[in-house]
Amino acid sequence: MPYKKGNELKGYAIKSPDEIRQLLEDNILILQSLNASKYVRAIKTRVAQWEKDLNTINDVIDCWIIVQRKWQYLESIFASDDIRMQLPDEAKKFNKTDQNYKKIMEGAFKNPNVIQCCVKAEGGNRLGELKNISTELDKCQKSLTNYLESKKMSFPRFYFISDDDLLLILGSSDPRAISPHLLKLFDNCKDLIFGKGDKQVLGMVSDEGEKYDFETPTKPEGPVEDWMNKIDVEMKKTLHTIVKKAVYFYAKEERMEWIKKQIGMVALVGTQIWWTF
């Protein structure tokens, strides 16, 4: 069937092969019964060939489904221009494998006969072709995993999100792409406050809507892991300053007025410090 993402045709995909598998099982059982018959001698060679072909079809379909799953996952990733720019060598390798796989799928779409596709395919070794494609896709997957691991090592908070979420972040040049995942990266940070046309990060917003501004606005420029590290540092620095100011002014203002000026956790920390004194 045609395989689409939105309205864009990406290639072709195999539908569920359950019906074909059932027919294979039924026919293999018939052939096994024939082999057990004393009258099979005259057609034994043909029966053996049929049995071999049907088992080959079974193996090819199993391999094909696995390859299709790998291809669909990687195709959606390498469709991103940003990922291609960051992984140019892997993108070239995937393109070559992608072309080989699409050629096989186009042939299967034009001639969907199972025996023609699996046993009598052009080149004569469909199983070998699919295994080679599977190996190449595994190499692309390994390179992608290593790439993601390097990003996580650079900004360890990325370990808190899934690889798919991380790829969505890395595959976008928009700094706001990080926003839907912030609650996983920072405790109770729902969003960043952007300014100057998303060219600066001015502060943070909690899940309850509390806000605070950074002492020094941070620019979301360069690799996302680099500027997120700067956000992490500025967050700690700013909160440290806010707490110090809150503790200092605690004794100089009326308590309820002081509480209203502070974000919740700062009010708790300031109160506990003074209570300890």
C-alpha positions as CSV (number, residue, x, y, z in Angstrom):
1,M,0.0,0.0,0.0
2,P,1.1,3.6,-0.4
3,Y,3.0,4.9,2.7
4,K,2.3,8.6,3.4
5,K,3.2,11.1,6.0
6,G,0.5,13.8,5.8
7,N,-0.1,14.2,2.1
8,E,3.4,13.3,1.1
9,L,4.1,9.9,-0.5
10,K,7.1,8.4,1.2
11,G,7.1,5.1,-0.6
12,Y,5.2,1.8,-0.2
13,A,4.6,-0.5,2.8
14,I,3.4,-4.0,3.4
15,K,0.0,-4.5,5.0
16,S,-0.5,-7.0,7.7
17,P,0.7,-10.4,6.3
18,D,-1.5,-12.5,8.6
19,E,-3.6,-13.9,5.7
20,I,-0.5,-14.9,3.8
21,R,1.0,-16.5,6.9
22,Q,-2.1,-18.6,7.4
23,L,-2.1,-19.8,3.8
24,L,1.6,-20.6,4.1
25,E,1.0,-22.7,7.2
26,D,-1.9,-24.6,5.5
27,N,0.2,-25.3,2.4
28,I,3.2,-26.4,4.3
29,L,1.1,-28.9,6.3
30,I,-0.3,-30.3,3.0
31,L,3.3,-30.7,1.7
32,Q,4.4,-32.4,4.8
33,S,1.5,-34.8,4.4
34,L,2.5,-35.5,0.8
35,N,6.0,-36.2,1.9
36,A,4.8,-38.8,4.3
37,S,2.9,-40.6,1.5
38,K,4.3,-43.7,-0.2
39,Y,3.0,-42.4,-3.5
40,V,5.1,-39.2,-3.4
41,R,8.2,-40.7,-5.2
42,A,7.1,-39.5,-8.7
43,I,6.7,-35.8,-7.6
44,K,9.1,-35.8,-4.6
45,T,11.5,-33.3,-6.2
46,R,8.6,-30.9,-6.9
47,V,7.2,-31.3,-3.4
48,A,10.7,-30.6,-1.9
49,Q,11.1,-27.5,-4.1
50,W,7.7,-26.2,-3.0
51,E,8.4,-26.8,0.6
52,K,11.7,-25.0,0.3
53,D,10.0,-22.1,-1.5
54,L,7.3,-21.7,1.1
55,N,9.8,-21.8,3.9
56,T,11.8,-19.1,2.1
57,I,8.7,-17.0,1.7
58,N,8.1,-17.3,5.5
59,D,11.7,-16.2,6.2
60,V,11.5,-13.3,3.7
61,I,8.2,-12.0,5.2
62,D,9.6,-12.1,8.7
63,C,12.7,-10.2,7.6
64,W,10.7,-7.8,5.5
65,I,8.5,-6.7,8.3
66,I,11.5,-6.1,10.6
67,V,13.2,-4.1,7.8
68,Q,10.1,-2.1,7.2
69,R,9.7,-1.2,10.9
70,K,13.4,0.0,11.0
71,W,13.0,1.9,7.7
72,Q,9.8,3.7,8.8
73,Y,11.5,4.8,12.1
74,L,14.7,6.1,10.5
75,E,12.9,7.6,7.5
76,S,10.9,9.9,9.7
77,I,14.1,11.0,11.5
78,F,16.3,11.6,8.4
79,A,13.4,13.5,6.7
80,S,14.4,16.4,9.0
81,D,16.8,18.8,7.3
82,D,18.3,19.8,10.7
83,I,19.2,16.1,11.4
84,R,20.7,15.7,8.0
85,M,22.9,18.8,8.6
86,Q,24.1,17.5,11.9
87,L,24.6,13.9,10.6
88,P,25.7,14.4,7.0
89,D,27.6,11.1,6.7
90,E,24.8,9.0,8.2
91,A,22.3,10.8,6.0
92,K,24.2,9.8,2.9
93,K,24.4,6.2,4.0
94,F,20.7,6.2,4.8
95,N,19.9,7.8,1.4
96,K,21.6,4.9,-0.4
97,T,19.9,2.2,1.7
98,D,16.6,4.1,1.3
99,Q,16.9,4.1,-2.5
100,N,17.6,0.3,-2.5
101,Y,14.6,-0.4,-0.2
102,K,12.2,1.8,-2.2
103,K,13.2,0.0,-5.4
104,I,12.3,-3.3,-3.8
105,M,9.0,-1.8,-2.5
106,E,8.1,-0.3,-5.9
107,G,8.7,-3.7,-7.6
108,A,6.5,-5.4,-5.0
109,F,3.7,-2.8,-5.5
110,K,3.7,-3.3,-9.2
111,N,3.8,-7.0,-8.9
112,P,2.3,-8.1,-5.6
113,N,2.5,-11.8,-6.2
114,V,4.1,-13.4,-3.1
115,I,6.2,-16.0,-5.0
116,Q,7.4,-13.5,-7.5
117,C,8.4,-11.0,-4.7
118,C,10.0,-13.5,-2.3
119,V,11.4,-16.4,-4.3
120,K,11.7,-15.3,-8.0
121,A,12.7,-11.7,-7.4
122,E,15.1,-9.9,-9.6
123,G,18.6,-10.8,-8.5
124,G,17.3,-14.1,-7.2
125,N,18.1,-13.5,-3.5
126,R,15.4,-11.3,-1.9
127,L,16.2,-12.6,1.6
128,G,19.9,-11.7,1.2
129,E,18.9,-8.2,-0.1
130,L,16.7,-7.5,2.9
131,K,19.3,-8.8,5.3
132,N,21.9,-6.4,3.8
133,I,19.4,-3.5,4.0
134,S,18.7,-4.5,7.6
135,T,22.4,-4.5,8.5
136,E,22.8,-1.0,6.9
137,L,19.8,0.4,8.8
138,D,21.3,-1.0,12.0
139,K,24.5,0.9,11.3
140,C,22.5,4.1,10.8
141,Q,20.6,3.4,14.0
142,K,23.9,2.9,15.9
143,S,25.3,6.1,14.6
144,L,22.1,7.9,15.6
145,T,22.2,6.3,19.1
146,N,25.9,7.5,19.5
147,Y,24.9,11.0,18.4
148,L,22.1,11.1,20.9
149,E,24.4,9.8,23.6
150,S,26.9,12.6,22.9
151,K,24.1,15.1,23.3
152,K,23.0,13.6,26.6
153,M,26.6,13.6,27.9
154,S,26.8,17.3,27.0
155,F,23.5,18.1,28.8
156,P,22.7,15.3,31.3
157,R,19.1,16.4,31.8
158,F,18.4,15.0,28.3
159,Y,18.6,11.6,30.0
160,F,15.2,12.4,31.5
161,I,13.4,12.4,28.1
162,S,13.0,9.7,25.5
163,D,15.1,9.4,22.3
164,D,12.0,10.3,20.2
165,D,11.5,13.5,22.2
166,L,15.2,14.4,22.0
167,L,15.1,13.9,18.2
168,L,12.1,16.3,18.0
169,I,14.2,18.9,19.9
170,L,17.4,18.4,17.9
171,G,15.5,18.2,14.6
172,S,14.1,21.7,15.0
173,S,15.9,25.0,14.7
174,D,13.1,26.7,16.7
175,P,14.3,27.2,20.4
176,R,10.7,26.9,21.5
177,A,10.7,23.2,20.5
178,I,12.2,22.6,24.0
179,S,9.0,24.0,25.7
180,P,6.8,20.8,25.6
181,H,9.5,18.8,27.4
182,L,10.6,21.3,30.1
183,L,8.6,19.7,32.8
184,K,10.6,16.5,32.3
185,L,14.0,18.4,32.2
186,F,13.4,20.7,35.2
187,D,11.3,20.1,38.3
188,N,8.1,22.1,37.9
189,C,9.4,24.4,35.1
190,K,6.6,24.5,32.5
191,D,8.1,27.0,30.1
192,L,10.8,29.6,29.4
193,I,10.1,33.3,28.9
194,F,11.3,34.3,25.5
195,G,12.0,37.9,24.4
196,K,13.3,39.9,21.5
197,G,11.7,37.6,18.9
198,D,12.9,34.4,20.6
199,K,16.5,35.6,20.6
200,Q,16.7,35.8,24.4
201,V,15.5,33.7,27.3
202,L,14.4,36.1,30.0
203,G,13.2,33.7,32.8
204,M,11.1,30.7,33.7
205,V,7.4,29.9,34.4
206,S,6.2,27.2,36.8
207,D,3.4,24.8,36.3
208,E,1.3,26.9,38.6
209,G,2.0,30.1,36.6
210,E,4.6,31.6,39.0
211,K,7.4,33.5,37.1
212,Y,10.8,34.9,37.8
213,D,13.3,36.8,35.6
214,F,16.9,35.8,35.1
215,E,19.5,38.2,36.4
216,T,21.2,37.9,33.0
217,P,19.1,37.1,29.9
218,T,20.5,34.1,28.0
219,K,20.7,33.8,24.2
220,P,19.4,30.5,22.7
221,E,22.1,30.3,20.1
222,G,24.3,27.4,18.9
223,P,23.7,23.7,19.7
224,V,20.6,23.2,22.0
225,E,22.7,21.4,24.6
226,D,25.1,24.3,24.9
227,W,22.5,27.0,25.5
228,M,20.4,24.7,27.7
229,N,23.6,24.4,29.9
230,K,23.7,28.2,30.1
231,I,20.0,28.2,31.1
232,D,20.8,25.7,33.8
233,V,23.6,27.8,35.2
234,E,21.6,31.0,35.0
235,M,18.6,29.4,36.7
236,K,20.7,28.3,39.7
237,K,22.5,31.7,39.9
238,T,19.3,33.7,39.7
239,L,17.4,31.6,42.3
240,H,20.4,31.9,44.6
241,T,20.3,35.7,44.2
242,I,16.5,35.8,44.7
243,V,16.7,33.8,47.9
244,K,19.5,36.0,49.3
245,K,17.5,39.1,48.6
246,A,14.3,37.6,50.1
247,V,16.1,36.6,53.3
248,Y,17.7,40.0,53.6
249,F,14.3,41.9,53.2
250,Y,12.4,39.5,55.4
251,A,13.1,41.5,58.6
252,K,12.6,44.9,56.9
253,E,9.0,44.4,55.6
254,E,5.6,43.4,56.9
255,R,5.4,39.6,56.7
256,M,2.3,39.3,54.4
257,E,3.6,41.9,52.0
258,W,6.9,40.1,51.9
259,I,5.2,36.8,51.1
260,K,3.2,38.3,48.3
261,K,6.3,39.5,46.6
262,Q,8.1,36.1,46.6
263,I,7.6,33.0,44.6
264,G,6.3,30.1,46.7
265,M,9.5,28.1,47.3
266,V,11.6,31.2,48.0
267,A,9.0,32.3,50.7
268,L,9.3,28.8,52.3
269,V,13.1,28.9,52.2
270,G,13.3,32.4,53.6
271,T,10.8,31.7,56.4
272,Q,12.6,28.5,57.4
273,I,16.0,30.3,57.5
274,W,14.6,33.0,59.8
275,W,12.8,30.5,61.9
276,T,16.1,28.6,62.3
277,F,17.7,31.8,63.5
